[in-house]
Amino acid sequence: MSEAGAPDETTTWPELAISLYDRLTGRNAEITYDFEDMEVDVPSKTGEDPDYAHWRIDGTLTVTTREKE
């Protein structure tokens, strides 16, 4: 939390995804993402001169959460 009790602001996409997942975990939540011809070059490592895998996503990705038994 930041000053005056206001929530901290999310500044990056990974922070947003982690924050959303953390809030929904254990609440039987479902997150659905729909992609249409999305293309991403995924680096093989951090640092200098990584190789890249080219991913193409066209469809639906559903993430569900549930409490551990």
N, CA, C and O atoms as a Maestro MAE file, in Angstrom:
{
 s_m_m2io_version
 :::
 2.0.0
}

f_m_ct {
 s_m_title
 :::
 protein
 m_atom[276] {
  # First column is atom index #
  i_m_mmod_type
  r_m_x_coord
  r_m_y_coord
  r_m_z_coord
  i_m_residue_number
  s_m_chain_name
  s_m_pdb_residue_name
  s_m_pdb_atom_name
  i_m_atomic_number
  :::
  1 25 0.842 -1.176 0.000 1 A "MET " " N  " 7
  2 3 0.000 0.000 0.000 1 A "MET " " CA " 6
  3 2 0.888 1.240 0.000 1 A "MET " " C  " 6
  4 15 1.956 1.273 0.611 1 A "MET " " O  " 8
  5 25 0.418 2.226 -0.687 2 A "SER " " N  " 7
  6 3 1.156 3.476 -0.705 2 A "SER " " CA " 6
  7 2 0.559 4.423 0.319 2 A "SER " " C  " 6
  8 15 -0.209 4.013 1.189 2 A "SER " " O  " 8
  9 25 0.917 5.690 0.209 3 A "GLU " " N  " 7
  10 3 0.455 6.676 1.179 3 A "GLU " " CA " 6
  11 2 -1.069 6.754 1.220 3 A "GLU " " C  " 6
  12 15 -1.729 6.487 0.216 3 A "GLU " " O  " 8
  13 25 -1.616 7.109 2.343 4 A "ALA " " N  " 7
  14 3 -3.043 7.333 2.562 4 A "ALA " " CA " 6
  15 2 -3.882 6.093 2.296 4 A "ALA " " C  " 6
  16 15 -5.077 6.202 2.020 4 A "ALA " " O  " 8
  17 25 -3.266 4.906 2.375 5 A "GLY " " N  " 7
  18 3 -4.011 3.666 2.232 5 A "GLY " " CA " 6
  19 2 -4.404 3.313 0.814 5 A "GLY " " C  " 6
  20 15 -5.145 2.351 0.607 5 A "GLY " " O  " 8
  21 25 -3.926 4.070 -0.182 6 A "ALA " " N  " 7
  22 3 -4.244 3.760 -1.576 6 A "ALA " " CA " 6
  23 2 -3.410 2.562 -2.024 6 A "ALA " " C  " 6
  24 15 -2.258 2.425 -1.614 6 A "ALA " " O  " 8
  25 25 -3.982 1.692 -2.863 7 A "PRO " " N  " 7
  26 3 -3.213 0.534 -3.322 7 A "PRO " " CA " 6
  27 2 -2.040 0.961 -4.184 7 A "PRO " " C  " 6
  28 15 -2.089 1.987 -4.864 7 A "PRO " " O  " 8
  29 25 -0.967 0.144 -4.146 8 A "ASP " " N  " 7
  30 3 0.184 0.407 -5.009 8 A "ASP " " CA " 6
  31 2 -0.243 0.237 -6.460 8 A "ASP " " C  " 6
  32 15 -1.078 -0.610 -6.774 8 A "ASP " " O  " 8
  33 25 0.330 1.038 -7.332 9 A "GLU " " N  " 7
  34 3 -0.003 0.935 -8.743 9 A "GLU " " CA " 6
  35 2 0.863 -0.120 -9.403 9 A "GLU " " C  " 6
  36 15 2.054 -0.232 -9.113 9 A "GLU " " O  " 8
  37 25 0.265 -0.885 -10.283 10 A "THR " " N  " 7
  38 3 0.989 -1.868 -11.079 10 A "THR " " CA " 6
  39 2 1.593 -1.140 -12.259 10 A "THR " " C  " 6
  40 15 0.915 -0.363 -12.930 10 A "THR " " O  " 8
  41 25 2.884 -1.391 -12.517 11 A "THR " " N  " 7
  42 3 3.550 -0.644 -13.582 11 A "THR " " CA " 6
  43 2 3.963 -1.499 -14.768 11 A "THR " " C  " 6
  44 15 4.350 -0.957 -15.803 11 A "THR " " O  " 8
  45 25 3.890 -2.843 -14.646 12 A "THR " " N  " 7
  46 3 4.273 -3.690 -15.771 12 A "THR " " CA " 6
  47 2 3.213 -4.769 -15.984 12 A "THR " " C  " 6
  48 15 2.446 -5.083 -15.074 12 A "THR " " O  " 8
  49 25 3.175 -5.334 -17.194 13 A "TRP " " N  " 7
  50 3 2.227 -6.412 -17.487 13 A "TRP " " CA " 6
  51 2 2.448 -7.622 -16.597 13 A "TRP " " C  " 6
  52 15 1.467 -8.178 -16.103 13 A "TRP " " O  " 8
  53 25 3.697 -8.072 -16.358 14 A "PRO " " N  " 7
  54 3 3.882 -9.216 -15.447 14 A "PRO " " CA " 6
  55 2 3.344 -8.932 -14.041 14 A "PRO " " C  " 6
  56 15 2.739 -9.810 -13.426 14 A "PRO " " O  " 8
  57 25 3.556 -7.721 -13.531 15 A "GLU " " N  " 7
  58 3 3.025 -7.378 -12.202 15 A "GLU " " CA " 6
  59 2 1.504 -7.449 -12.202 15 A "GLU " " C  " 6
  60 15 0.901 -7.933 -11.244 15 A "GLU " " O  " 8
  61 25 0.883 -6.966 -13.277 16 A "LEU " " N  " 7
  62 3 -0.575 -7.006 -13.377 16 A "LEU " " CA " 6
  63 2 -1.074 -8.444 -13.382 16 A "LEU " " C  " 6
  64 15 -2.025 -8.772 -12.673 16 A "LEU " " O  " 8
  65 25 -0.441 -9.304 -14.177 17 A "ALA " " N  " 7
  66 3 -0.862 -10.702 -14.256 17 A "ALA " " CA " 6
  67 2 -0.699 -11.401 -12.909 17 A "ALA " " C  " 6
  68 15 -1.592 -12.131 -12.481 17 A "ALA " " O  " 8
  69 25 0.418 -11.188 -12.247 18 A "ILE " " N  " 7
  70 3 0.665 -11.813 -10.939 18 A "ILE " " CA " 6
  71 2 -0.337 -11.312 -9.914 18 A "ILE " " C  " 6
  72 15 -0.881 -12.100 -9.140 18 A "ILE " " O  " 8
  73 25 -0.585 -10.013 -9.901 19 A "SER " " N  " 7
  74 3 -1.528 -9.423 -8.952 19 A "SER " " CA " 6
  75 2 -2.934 -9.977 -9.162 19 A "SER " " C  " 6
  76 15 -3.618 -10.331 -8.201 19 A "SER " " O  " 8
  77 25 -3.357 -10.051 -10.407 20 A "LEU " " N  " 7
  78 3 -4.690 -10.567 -10.711 20 A "LEU " " CA " 6
  79 2 -4.803 -12.028 -10.301 20 A "LEU " " C  " 6
  80 15 -5.787 -12.419 -9.672 20 A "LEU " " O  " 8
  81 25 -3.815 -12.832 -10.647 21 A "TYR " " N  " 7
  82 3 -3.832 -14.262 -10.289 21 A "TYR " " CA " 6
  83 2 -3.847 -14.428 -8.771 21 A "TYR " " C  " 6
  84 15 -4.611 -15.241 -8.250 21 A "TYR " " O  " 8
  85 25 -3.020 -13.674 -8.057 22 A "ASP " " N  " 7
  86 3 -2.979 -13.759 -6.591 22 A "ASP " " CA " 6
  87 2 -4.334 -13.429 -5.970 22 A "ASP " " C  " 6
  88 15 -4.755 -14.084 -5.016 22 A "ASP " " O  " 8
  89 25 -5.011 -12.426 -6.499 23 A "ARG " " N  " 7
  90 3 -6.315 -12.033 -5.946 23 A "ARG " " CA " 6
  91 2 -7.388 -13.074 -6.216 23 A "ARG " " C  " 6
  92 15 -8.327 -13.215 -5.432 23 A "ARG " " O  " 8
  93 25 -7.257 -13.807 -7.319 24 A "LEU " " N  " 7
  94 3 -8.298 -14.757 -7.696 24 A "LEU " " CA " 6
  95 2 -8.051 -16.172 -7.187 24 A "LEU " " C  " 6
  96 15 -8.986 -16.968 -7.104 24 A "LEU " " O  " 8
  97 25 -6.809 -16.496 -6.846 25 A "THR " " N  " 7
  98 3 -6.495 -17.835 -6.385 25 A "THR " " CA " 6
  99 2 -7.304 -18.155 -5.139 25 A "THR " " C  " 6
  100 15 -7.406 -17.339 -4.223 25 A "THR " " O  " 8
  101 25 -7.882 -19.359 -5.115 26 A "GLY " " N  " 7
  102 3 -8.662 -19.789 -3.968 26 A "GLY " " CA " 6
  103 2 -10.093 -19.299 -3.988 26 A "GLY " " C  " 6
  104 15 -10.835 -19.532 -3.033 26 A "GLY " " O  " 8
  105 25 -10.493 -18.636 -5.034 27 A "ARG " " N  " 7
  106 3 -11.864 -18.118 -5.122 27 A "ARG " " CA " 6
  107 2 -12.627 -18.798 -6.255 27 A "ARG " " C  " 6
  108 15 -13.654 -18.295 -6.712 27 A "ARG " " O  " 8
  109 25 -12.116 -19.950 -6.707 28 A "ASN " " N  " 7
  110 3 -12.724 -20.671 -7.825 28 A "ASN " " CA " 6
  111 2 -12.931 -19.754 -9.025 28 A "ASN " " C  " 6
  112 15 -13.967 -19.799 -9.687 28 A "ASN " " O  " 8
  113 25 -11.941 -18.932 -9.288 29 A "ALA " " N  " 7
  114 3 -12.029 -17.939 -10.354 29 A "ALA " " CA " 6
  115 2 -11.579 -18.533 -11.676 29 A "ALA " " C  " 6
  116 15 -10.892 -19.554 -11.712 29 A "ALA " " O  " 8
  117 25 -11.967 -17.898 -12.740 30 A "GLU " " N  " 7
  118 3 -11.545 -18.291 -14.071 30 A "GLU " " CA " 6
  119 2 -11.182 -17.036 -14.840 30 A "GLU " " C  " 6
  120 15 -11.924 -16.054 -14.827 30 A "GLU " " O  " 8
  121 25 -10.042 -17.068 -15.507 31 A "ILE " " N  " 7
  122 3 -9.600 -15.960 -16.346 31 A "ILE " " CA " 6
  123 2 -9.516 -16.510 -17.757 31 A "ILE " " C  " 6
  124 15 -8.866 -17.532 -17.979 31 A "ILE " " O  " 8
  125 25 -10.148 -15.867 -18.702 32 A "THR " " N  " 7
  126 3 -10.131 -16.320 -20.089 32 A "THR " " CA " 6
  127 2 -9.534 -15.218 -20.957 32 A "THR " " C  " 6
  128 15 -9.943 -14.059 -20.894 32 A "THR " " O  " 8
  129 25 -8.558 -15.611 -21.764 33 A "TYR " " N  " 7
  130 3 -7.921 -14.702 -22.707 33 A "TYR " " CA " 6
  131 2 -8.239 -15.186 -24.116 33 A "TYR " " C  " 6
  132 15 -8.089 -16.374 -24.401 33 A "TYR " " O  " 8
  133 25 -8.666 -14.309 -24.990 34 A "ASP " " N  " 7
  134 3 -8.907 -14.642 -26.391 34 A "ASP " " CA " 6
  135 2 -7.858 -13.933 -27.235 34 A "ASP " " C  " 6
  136 15 -7.669 -12.722 -27.130 34 A "ASP " " O  " 8
  137 25 -7.177 -14.712 -28.077 35 A "PHE " " N  " 7
  138 3 -6.132 -14.161 -28.925 35 A "PHE " " CA " 6
  139 2 -6.510 -14.367 -30.383 35 A "PHE " " C  " 6
  140 15 -7.030 -15.417 -30.760 35 A "PHE " " O  " 8
  141 25 -6.245 -13.356 -31.194 36 A "GLU " " N  " 7
  142 3 -6.479 -13.472 -32.621 36 A "GLU " " CA " 6
  143 2 -5.198 -13.083 -33.339 36 A "GLU " " C  " 6
  144 15 -4.825 -11.910 -33.382 36 A "GLU " " O  " 8
  145 25 -4.535 -14.077 -33.901 37 A "ASP " " N  " 7
  146 3 -3.295 -13.873 -34.654 37 A "ASP " " CA " 6
  147 2 -2.243 -13.087 -33.873 37 A "ASP " " C  " 6
  148 15 -1.617 -12.177 -34.416 37 A "ASP " " O  " 8
  149 25 -2.049 -13.434 -32.607 38 A "MET " " N  " 7
  150 3 -1.027 -12.780 -31.792 38 A "MET " " CA " 6
  151 2 0.300 -13.499 -32.011 38 A "MET " " C  " 6
  152 15 0.354 -14.729 -31.982 38 A "MET " " O  " 8
  153 25 1.350 -12.750 -32.225 39 A "GLU " " N  " 7
  154 3 2.671 -13.325 -32.427 39 A "GLU " " CA " 6
  155 2 3.647 -12.736 -31.426 39 A "GLU " " C  " 6
  156 15 3.679 -11.525 -31.208 39 A "GLU " " O  " 8
  157 25 4.445 -13.612 -30.816 40 A "VAL " " N  " 7
  158 3 5.382 -13.200 -29.773 40 A "VAL " " CA " 6
  159 2 6.720 -13.883 -30.018 40 A "VAL " " C  " 6
  160 15 6.762 -15.078 -30.312 40 A "VAL " " O  " 8
  161 25 7.802 -13.143 -29.900 41 A "ASP " " N  " 7
  162 3 9.139 -13.723 -29.926 41 A "ASP " " CA " 6
  163 2 9.599 -13.876 -28.488 41 A "ASP " " C  " 6
  164 15 9.805 -12.886 -27.786 41 A "ASP " " O  " 8
  165 25 9.762 -15.124 -28.050 42 A "VAL " " N  " 7
  166 3 10.081 -15.429 -26.658 42 A "VAL " " CA " 6
  167 2 11.581 -15.698 -26.531 42 A "VAL " " C  " 6
  168 15 12.099 -16.608 -27.178 42 A "VAL " " O  " 8
  169 25 12.290 -14.910 -25.698 43 A "PRO " " N  " 7
  170 3 13.741 -15.118 -25.555 43 A "PRO " " CA " 6
  171 2 14.046 -16.398 -24.779 43 A "PRO " " C  " 6
  172 15 13.305 -16.787 -23.876 43 A "PRO " " O  " 8
  173 25 15.152 -17.046 -25.151 44 A "SER " " N  " 7
  174 3 15.567 -18.283 -24.494 44 A "SER " " CA " 6
  175 2 16.243 -18.022 -23.151 44 A "SER " " C  " 6
  176 15 16.364 -18.930 -22.329 44 A "SER " " O  " 8
  177 25 16.678 -16.795 -22.931 45 A "LYS " " N  " 7
  178 3 17.358 -16.446 -21.680 45 A "LYS " " CA " 6
  179 2 17.345 -14.935 -21.523 45 A "LYS " " C  " 6
  180 15 17.042 -14.206 -22.468 45 A "LYS " " O  " 8
  181 25 17.676 -14.469 -20.324 46 A "THR " " N  " 7
  182 3 17.850 -13.040 -20.113 46 A "THR " " CA " 6
  183 2 19.292 -12.694 -20.442 46 A "THR " " C  " 6
  184 15 20.145 -13.577 -20.527 46 A "THR " " O  " 8
  185 25 19.556 -11.436 -20.621 47 A "GLY " " N  " 7
  186 3 20.925 -11.024 -20.902 47 A "GLY " " CA " 6
  187 2 21.137 -10.793 -22.388 47 A "GLY " " C  " 6
  188 15 20.189 -10.648 -23.160 47 A "GLY " " O  " 8
  189 25 22.386 -10.764 -22.757 48 A "GLU " " N  " 7
  190 3 22.746 -10.435 -24.130 48 A "GLU " " CA " 6
  191 2 22.609 -11.623 -25.069 48 A "GLU " " C  " 6
  192 15 22.849 -12.767 -24.682 48 A "GLU " " O  " 8
  193 25 22.218 -11.340 -26.310 49 A "ASP " " N  " 7
  194 3 22.227 -12.276 -27.423 49 A "ASP " " CA " 6
  195 2 21.443 -13.576 -27.195 49 A "ASP " " C  " 6
  196 15 21.986 -14.656 -27.425 49 A "ASP " " O  " 8
  197 25 20.186 -13.500 -26.751 50 A "PRO " " N  " 7
  198 3 19.410 -14.737 -26.602 50 A "PRO " " CA " 6
  199 2 18.888 -15.219 -27.952 50 A "PRO " " C  " 6
  200 15 18.746 -14.427 -28.884 50 A "PRO " " O  " 8
  201 25 18.603 -16.509 -28.057 51 A "ASP " " N  " 7
  202 3 17.860 -17.036 -29.197 51 A "ASP " " CA " 6
  203 2 16.385 -16.777 -28.918 51 A "ASP " " C  " 6
  204 15 15.990 -16.597 -27.766 51 A "ASP " " O  " 8
  205 25 15.579 -16.759 -29.964 52 A "TYR " " N  " 7
  206 3 14.154 -16.497 -29.797 52 A "TYR " " CA " 6
  207 2 13.323 -17.617 -30.408 52 A "TYR " " C  " 6
  208 15 13.640 -18.129 -31.481 52 A "TYR " " O  " 8
  209 25 12.260 -17.986 -29.713 53 A "ALA " " N  " 7
  210 3 11.256 -18.890 -30.259 53 A "ALA " " CA " 6
  211 2 10.089 -18.019 -30.703 53 A "ALA " " C  " 6
  212 15 9.648 -17.144 -29.959 53 A "ALA " " O  " 8
  213 25 9.595 -18.251 -31.895 54 A "HIS " " N  " 7
  214 3 8.476 -17.459 -32.418 54 A "HIS " " CA " 6
  215 2 7.192 -18.225 -32.125 54 A "HIS " " C  " 6
  216 15 6.995 -19.329 -32.632 54 A "HIS " " O  " 8
  217 25 6.321 -17.643 -31.309 55 A "TRP " " N  " 7
  218 3 5.041 -18.249 -30.951 55 A "TRP " " CA " 6
  219 2 3.925 -17.500 -31.648 55 A "TRP " " C  " 6
  220 15 3.924 -16.271 -31.715 55 A "TRP " " O  " 8
  221 25 2.977 -18.261 -32.166 56 A "ARG " " N  " 7
  222 3 1.769 -17.682 -32.749 56 A "ARG " " CA " 6
  223 2 0.584 -18.243 -31.985 56 A "ARG " " C  " 6
  224 15 0.431 -19.460 -31.875 56 A "ARG " " O  " 8
  225 25 -0.250 -17.368 -31.459 57 A "ILE " " N  " 7
  226 3 -1.390 -17.786 -30.645 57 A "ILE " " CA " 6
  227 2 -2.661 -17.306 -31.332 57 A "ILE " " C  " 6
  228 15 -2.825 -16.117 -31.602 57 A "ILE " " O  " 8
  229 25 -3.553 -18.243 -31.608 58 A "ASP " " N  " 7
  230 3 -4.828 -17.914 -32.224 58 A "ASP " " CA " 6
  231 2 -5.876 -18.809 -31.576 58 A "ASP " " C  " 6
  232 15 -6.078 -19.943 -32.009 58 A "ASP " " O  " 8
  233 25 -6.533 -18.316 -30.559 59 A "GLY " " N  " 7
  234 3 -7.520 -19.117 -29.858 59 A "GLY " " CA " 6
  235 2 -7.729 -18.611 -28.453 59 A "GLY " " C  " 6
  236 15 -7.483 -17.442 -28.154 59 A "GLY " " O  " 8
  237 25 -8.184 -19.501 -27.591 60 A "THR " " N  " 7
  238 3 -8.548 -19.127 -26.228 60 A "THR " " CA " 6
  239 2 -7.659 -19.848 -25.230 60 A "THR " " C  " 6
  240 15 -7.405 -21.046 -25.361 60 A "THR " " O  " 8
  241 25 -7.192 -19.116 -24.240 61 A "LEU " " N  " 7
  242 3 -6.437 -19.664 -23.118 61 A "LEU " " CA " 6
  243 2 -7.259 -19.402 -21.871 61 A "LEU " " C  " 6
  244 15 -7.601 -18.255 -21.582 61 A "LEU " " O  " 8
  245 25 -7.579 -20.453 -21.128 62 A "THR " " N  " 7
  246 3 -8.356 -20.304 -19.894 62 A "THR " " CA " 6
  247 2 -7.504 -20.738 -18.718 62 A "THR " " C  " 6
  248 15 -6.925 -21.824 -18.729 62 A "THR " " O  " 8
  249 25 -7.428 -19.890 -17.706 63 A "VAL " " N  " 7
  250 3 -6.702 -20.190 -16.472 63 A "VAL " " CA " 6
  251 2 -7.728 -20.307 -15.372 63 A "VAL " " C  " 6
  252 15 -8.489 -19.369 -15.136 63 A "VAL " " O  " 8
  253 25 -7.765 -21.447 -14.688 64 A "THR " " N  " 7
  254 3 -8.712 -21.613 -13.577 64 A "THR " " CA " 6
  255 2 -7.933 -21.790 -12.294 64 A "THR " " C  " 6
  256 15 -6.845 -22.366 -12.302 64 A "THR " " O  " 8
  257 25 -8.465 -21.311 -11.209 65 A "THR " " N  " 7
  258 3 -7.819 -21.472 -9.927 65 A "THR " " CA " 6
  259 2 -8.749 -22.235 -8.988 65 A "THR " " C  " 6
  260 15 -9.972 -22.153 -9.096 65 A "THR " " O  " 8
  261 25 -8.150 -22.964 -8.081 66 A "ARG " " N  " 7
  262 3 -8.938 -23.670 -7.057 66 A "ARG " " CA " 6
  263 2 -8.072 -23.860 -5.832 66 A "ARG " " C  " 6
  264 15 -6.844 -23.818 -5.918 66 A "ARG " " O  " 8
  265 25 -8.698 -24.067 -4.706 67 A "GLU " " N  " 7
  266 3 -7.978 -24.281 -3.472 67 A "GLU " " CA " 6
  267 2 -7.396 -25.683 -3.459 67 A "GLU " " C  " 6
  268 15 -7.994 -26.611 -4.003 67 A "GLU " " O  " 8
  269 25 -6.228 -25.842 -2.836 68 A "LYS " " N  " 7
  270 3 -5.625 -27.170 -2.674 68 A "LYS " " CA " 6
  271 2 -6.473 -27.978 -1.718 68 A "LYS " " C  " 6
  272 15 -7.058 -27.449 -0.773 68 A "LYS " " O  " 8
  273 25 -6.527 -29.270 -1.985 69 A "GLU " " N  " 7
  274 3 -7.298 -30.150 -1.096 69 A "GLU " " CA " 6
  275 2 -6.421 -30.725 -0.022 69 A "GLU " " C  " 6
  276 15 -6.895 -31.489 0.819 69 A "GLU " " O  " 8
  :::
 }
 m_bond[275] {
  # First column is bond index #
  i_m_from
  i_m_to
  i_m_order
  :::
  1 1 2 1
  2 2 3 1
  3 3 4 2
  4 3 5 1
  5 5 6 1
  6 6 7 1
  7 7 8 2
  8 7 9 1
  9 9 10 1
  10 10 11 1
  11 11 12 2
  12 11 13 1
  13 13 14 1
  14 14 15 1
  15 15 16 2
  16 15 17 1
  17 17 18 1
  18 18 19 1
  19 19 20 2
  20 19 21 1
  21 21 22 1
  22 22 23 1
  23 23 24 2
  24 23 25 1
  25 25 26 1
  26 26 27 1
  27 27 28 2
  28 27 29 1
  29 29 30 1
  30 30 31 1
  31 31 32 2
  32 31 33 1
  33 33 34 1
  34 34 35 1
  35 35 36 2
  36 35 37 1
  37 37 38 1
  38 38 39 1
  39 39 40 2
  40 39 41 1
  41 41 42 1
  42 42 43 1
  43 43 44 2
  44 43 45 1
  45 45 46 1
  46 46 47 1
  47 47 48 2
  48 47 49 1
  49 49 50 1
  50 50 51 1
  51 51 52 2
  52 51 53 1
  53 53 54 1
  54 54 55 1
  55 55 56 2
  56 55 57 1
  57 57 58 1
  58 58 59 1
  59 59 60 2
  60 59 61 1
  61 61 62 1
  62 62 63 1
  63 63 64 2
  64 63 65 1
  65 65 66 1
  66 66 67 1
  67 67 68 2
  68 67 69 1
  69 69 70 1
  70 70 71 1
  71 71 72 2
  72 71 73 1
  73 73 74 1
  74 74 75 1
  75 75 76 2
  76 75 77 1
  77 77 78 1
  78 78 79 1
  79 79 80 2
  80 79 81 1
  81 81 82 1
  82 82 83 1
  83 83 84 2
  84 83 85 1
  85 85 86 1
  86 86 87 1
  87 87 88 2
  88 87 89 1
  89 89 90 1
  90 90 91 1
  91 91 92 2
  92 91 93 1
  93 93 94 1
  94 94 95 1
  95 95 96 2
  96 95 97 1
  97 97 98 1
  98 98 99 1
  99 99 100 2
  100 99 101 1
  101 101 102 1
  102 102 103 1
  103 103 104 2
  104 103 105 1
  105 105 106 1
  106 106 107 1
  107 107 108 2
  108 107 109 1
  109 109 110 1
  110 110 111 1
  111 111 112 2
  112 111 113 1
  113 113 114 1
  114 114 115 1
  115 115 116 2
  116 115 117 1
  117 117 118 1
  118 118 119 1
  119 119 120 2
  120 119 121 1
  121 121 122 1
  122 122 123 1
  123 123 124 2
  124 123 125 1
  125 125 126 1
  126 126 127 1
  127 127 128 2
  128 127 129 1
  129 129 130 1
  130 130 131 1
  131 131 132 2
  132 131 133 1
  133 133 134 1
  134 134 135 1
  135 135 136 2
  136 135 137 1
  137 137 138 1
  138 138 139 1
  139 139 140 2
  140 139 141 1
  141 141 142 1
  142 142 143 1
  143 143 144 2
  144 143 145 1
  145 145 146 1
  146 146 147 1
  147 147 148 2
  148 147 149 1
  149 149 150 1
  150 150 151 1
  151 151 152 2
  152 151 153 1
  153 153 154 1
  154 154 155 1
  155 155 156 2
  156 155 157 1
  157 157 158 1
  158 158 159 1
  159 159 160 2
  160 159 161 1
  161 161 162 1
  162 162 163 1
  163 163 164 2
  164 163 165 1
  165 165 166 1
  166 166 167 1
  167 167 168 2
  168 167 169 1
  169 169 170 1
  170 170 171 1
  171 171 172 2
  172 171 173 1
  173 173 174 1
  174 174 175 1
  175 175 176 2
  176 175 177 1
  177 177 178 1
  178 178 179 1
  179 179 180 2
  180 179 181 1
  181 181 182 1
  182 182 183 1
  183 183 184 2
  184 183 185 1
  185 185 186 1
  186 186 187 1
  187 187 188 2
  188 187 189 1
  189 189 190 1
  190 190 191 1
  191 191 192 2
  192 191 193 1
  193 193 194 1
  194 194 195 1
  195 195 196 2
  196 195 197 1
  197 197 198 1
  198 198 199 1
  199 199 200 2
  200 199 201 1
  201 201 202 1
  202 202 203 1
  203 203 204 2
  204 203 205 1
  205 205 206 1
  206 206 207 1
  207 207 208 2
  208 207 209 1
  209 209 210 1
  210 210 211 1
  211 211 212 2
  212 211 213 1
  213 213 214 1
  214 214 215 1
  215 215 216 2
  216 215 217 1
  217 217 218 1
  218 218 219 1
  219 219 220 2
  220 219 221 1
  221 221 222 1
  222 222 223 1
  223 223 224 2
  224 223 225 1
  225 225 226 1
  226 226 227 1
  227 227 228 2
  228 227 229 1
  229 229 230 1
  230 230 231 1
  231 231 232 2
  232 231 233 1
  233 233 234 1
  234 234 235 1
  235 235 236 2
  236 235 237 1
  237 237 238 1
  238 238 239 1
  239 239 240 2
  240 239 241 1
  241 241 242 1
  242 242 243 1
  243 243 244 2
  244 243 245 1
  245 245 246 1
  246 246 247 1
  247 247 248 2
  248 247 249 1
  249 249 250 1
  250 250 251 1
  251 251 252 2
  252 251 253 1
  253 253 254 1
  254 254 255 1
  255 255 256 2
  256 255 257 1
  257 257 258 1
  258 258 259 1
  259 259 260 2
  260 259 261 1
  261 261 262 1
  262 262 263 1
  263 263 264 2
  264 263 265 1
  265 265 266 1
  266 266 267 1
  267 267 268 2
  268 267 269 1
  269 269 270 1
  270 270 271 1
  271 271 272 2
  272 271 273 1
  273 273 274 1
  274 274 275 1
  275 275 276 2
  :::
 }
}
